[in-house]
């Protein structure tokens, strides 16, 4: 049975405490503590020692997705301040301005593949450069990003083939043409099933679609993700 959970930013944008409360009620065991906006990082880091996270079997932190090179060391220092918890840290490759600043995170650093807006990290060639700089880093596979970049899912297969040995977390959602994370559609389910066999069952799955209808939508989206990542056998008669 796959372990499927949520980003706190998807459940309650900017309010990680409320998101954690909702996820506990629903029995969700996987959580990504989101600080996608740089203003959210320090409050999250400061709160972590006081949060009740005992019910979660997997916890990661998503670093801010946009900041300047001048802020890079501050971001790294904030993340380093919670290194004792050994939470994996998801980072977008386009904010790794100085790879040496991130090396101390070792295999706790999860580099995520990007959507088509970004100038780097969208495909195997671009990500390989990042992993050459950070050889201990692991891989966060965003299946929605990969499908937006290549709807045929060929690049998804190539990413999983190239970096499957580094795979530590999967993000799943429907990524629309404006690069927003939407609930998983029926077409996305079919597309994602085509690469599900390359994603080991033990890898934690994090949903990123914004939940607008509260708790009822949480379980509905979990079920969509479970269907999308089911391994389908095709037989001919």
N, C-alpha and C positions, 0 to 999 in steps of 0.2 A: 504494500500500500504506500503510495507516494505521500510524502510529507508536504502539505500545501498550506501556505499562510499568506500574509499581506504585508505590504509596506504601510507603516503608520500614516504616511502622507496620503495614501489612497483611501483610508478609512475615515480620517479626520484631518484634513489638510492643516498643517501648522499646529496641531493640538495632539501631541503624541500621548499624553496622559489619557485623554478621552478615547483615542484609538486603542490603547492597551486595554482599557476597561471593556470596550465592546468586544475585542478579540478574546478576552478571558471568558466572557459570558458565553461565547459561541464555541468554546473549547478548541480554539485555534492554537497550534503549538509552534508555528513558525512565524517569526516576525523580523522585519527589517526596520530598524529605527531610522527614520528619514530626517535628514537635514539638508534637503535639496537646495534651499536658499541659505546663503552664508550667514544671514542673521539668525538662523535657527540652530547653528552649530553649538555655540557656547551654552545656550540654555539647555540643550539636550545633554551635552557632555557634563554639565554641572549637576543635572538631575539624575544621571545614571546610577550613582551610588545609593540613591534613595528610592529607586523604582522597584516594584515587586515584579520580578521577571521569572519567578520560580516555575511557573506553569509552561514556560516556553522551552522546547527541546533544542531549538536553533535560533540564535539571535545574531544578526549582522547590523552594521551601521552603514548608511549611504552618505558619503561625503557630499559637500556642496557641488552642484553641477556647473557652476559658473563663478569664477573669481579671477582676479588679475594676478600676474606674476608677483606683484608686490605683496599680495596677501597669502601667497603659497606657503611660506614658512609658518605663518600663524596658523593656517589650517592644519598643517602637518603637526605642529606642536599640540593643538587641541586634540587631535586624534591620538597622538602619542600619550597624552595624559590618561587615556583609558586603556592603555596597552595591557594592563594587568588583568583585564577581563577576557582577553584573547578573542574578542569579537572580530570576525572578518570585516574588512572595510571595503565597500564597493566604491570605485572611483572611475570617472570618465577619463579617457586617455587625453582629451584635449586640454585638461587642466594639470596634466603632469608636465609642467614647464621645465623642471629641473629633476630628472630621475633620481639623482643622488640623494635628494631630500626624502624620497619615499622608500629607499632601499631598506631602511631599518625595520619597516613593517614586514619584510620577508614574505612568508606564504600567507600572512593575514591579509595582504593586499589582493583584492579581486578586481581585475580590469574588465570593464564592460564594453561589449561591441556597441557601436553607435548607429543612430538613424542617419538618413541621407542629408540632413542639414549640416552635419559636422564635417570638418576637414580631414579627420583621421579616425581610425578605429572602426571603419565600416566593413572591412573585408579581411581576409587572411593576410594579404600582403601588408596592409597597414598595421594590423595588430601584431604581426610577427616582429616588427621593428620595436614596439613597446616591450614585448617579452624579451627581446635581445638586450634591452636596457635593464630590465628587471627580471632576471632569470628565475627568481624564486616566486614571483607573483603567480597567482592563479586566475582562473577565468570565470567571469559572470556572463553567462550567455543570455542575452535578451532576444527571445525568439520573435517578438513583435518588431523590434528594430530590424532584425535580419530579414523578415518577410517584407517590410517596407522597402528595404534596399533592393531586394530581389524576390518578387512575388512567386517565382518558380520554386523557391526554397532550395535551389542549388547551392547558393552561398551559405545557407544554414548548414547543409550537409558538409560543406568544405570546412566551415568553422569548427564543427564538432569533430571532424576527422583530424584537423590540424592541432586542436587544443583540448581534445577530449580528456587527455591525461591531466590537464590542469582544472577541469570543470569542478567548481565548488558550489555554485548557486545558479539558478535559472530564474529570469524575470519573464513573466508571461502577461500579455494583454494584446488587444488589437491596437496597433499604432496607425492612426489615420494620416491623411495627406498633409495635415498641419503638424504632424508629429506629436499629437496628443494621445494619451493612453485611454482607450475606450474599452468597454466590456467586450469579451470575446464573442465574435459572431459565429454563425454556423459555417461560413466559408473559412474562417480562421481555424475552427476546429479541424476541418478536413486538411487544411494546409499543415497545421502543426502535427497532426497524426503521421504525416509522411516522414518526420524525423524523430518521432518519439522513441523509436527503438535505439537511438544513439544516446539517449539520456538515461543514465542508470537510475534505478528506482530510489536509491538512497540519497540522491542529490536533492537538497531542499528547493522547493518551488515558491517563489514570491509573486503574488498578484499585484499589479500596479494600476489597474483601472479604477478610476474614481468611483467610490460607492456613494450614490446619492440617496438611497432609500433605506439606509441603516442596516439593521441586523438581518432582515430577510434577504437582502441582496448579497450579503456576505456568503451565505451558504449556497446561493444560486451560482455565484461566480466560482466558488470552489468546485462545484459540480461540473461547470463548463470546463474548467482547467483539467479536472480529472479525465473528462472525456477526450479533451484535446491531446492529452499526453498518454492516452491508452495506446497500446501496441496493437494495431489492426493487422490481421492476416488476410491477404488476398488470395483466393483460390480460384482456379478455373475449372470448368466442367468439360 
